[in-house]
């Protein structure tokens, strides 16, 4: 499956994980569970979660924590596979 195919699929996926002021650690278990059930999970990083860190950096760190692939980031949203 190519990244392009995954990005096209991600277009129709709703955000199901929100990262807020509690940080990425607080969503690791939930994200891990969702990745078991779905091919793609869309994660939204709220302003309070970013605190000067880029969405890309947070998304990469989160992907590493759940052993997932970062498909793309767009704005404050990331797609993980």
C-alpha positions in Angstrom: 0.0 0.0 0.0 1.5 3.3 -1.0 1.6 6.5 1.0 -0.5 8.1 -1.7 -3.2 5.5 -1.4 -3.2 5.9 2.4 -3.4 9.7 2.0 -6.4 9.4 -0.3 -8.1 7.1 2.2 -7.3 9.4 5.1 -9.3 12.2 3.4 -12.5 10.5 4.4 -11.4 9.5 7.9 -12.8 11.5 10.9 -10.6 12.7 13.7 -11.0 10.2 16.6 -8.1 11.2 18.9 -7.6 14.6 20.2 -4.3 15.6 22.0 -4.8 18.5 24.5 -2.9 20.0 27.4 -2.4 16.5 28.9 0.0 15.8 26.1 0.6 12.8 23.8 1.3 10.4 26.7 -2.4 10.6 27.7 -3.6 9.3 24.3 -1.1 6.5 23.7 -3.3 3.6 25.0 -6.4 4.9 23.2 -4.5 5.4 19.9 -2.9 1.9 20.2 -6.4 0.4 20.6 -7.8 2.3 17.6 -4.9 1.3 15.4 -5.7 -2.4 16.3 -9.2 -1.8 15.0 -8.6 0.5 12.0 -6.0 0.9 9.3 -5.9 4.7 9.7 -6.4 7.0 12.7 -6.6 10.7 12.4 -5.2 12.7 15.4 -5.8 16.4 16.1 -3.3 18.4 18.1 -5.0 21.2 19.9 -3.1 24.4 20.6 -2.6 23.6 24.3 -0.8 20.3 23.3 1.6 22.0 20.9 3.1 24.6 23.2 5.7 25.7 20.7 6.4 22.3 19.3 5.5 21.5 15.7 2.6 19.2 14.9 5.1 17.2 12.7 7.4 16.6 15.7 4.6 15.7 18.0 3.1 13.3 15.4 6.4 11.6 14.8 7.0 11.1 18.6 3.5 9.7 19.0 3.9 7.4 16.0 7.1 6.0 17.6 5.3 5.5 20.9 2.6 3.3 19.3 4.9 1.7 16.7 2.9 3.2 13.9 3.7 4.9 10.6 3.1 8.6 10.2 1.3 8.9 6.9 1.0 12.7 6.8 0.5 15.8 8.7 -1.7 18.6 7.5 -2.3 21.7 9.6 -2.7 20.5 13.2 -3.8 17.0 12.2 -1.8 13.9 11.6 -2.7 10.5 10.1 -1.2 7.4 11.5 -1.2 3.9 10.1 
